[in-house]
Amino acid sequence: MSDIGFAKGMHILDVEWPTEMRGTHAVIGVALAGTPINATFYTNLLGSTESSWGWDIKTKN
């Protein structure tokens, strides 16, 4: 999660996330402000609502 946001334009990010540092729900994505950052159960938060998109890099889904 980042506290840096973008309001417009195209952005390319280079993410380095070593395999040994990833958990069972390794997701990279984007979300609008106000997207939930907590859940009562273990799940992918990114991509779980209409206000976010996420890609699970472990399952490739």
HURA-V990377 format. One record per pair of residues at least 24 apart in sequence whose C-alpha atoms are under 10 Angstrom apart, sorted by the first residue. I is the first residue (numbers start at 1). J is the second residue. Records with the same first field share a line. If there is no record, write none. Layout:
I=J  J
This chain:
1=28  29  30  31  37
5=30  31  32  33
6=32
7=32
19=57  58
22=57  58
23=58
24=56  57  58  59
25=55  56  57  58  59
26=54  55  56  57  58  59  60
27=53  54  55  56  57  58  59  60  61
28=53  54  55  56  57
29=53  54  55  56
30=54  55
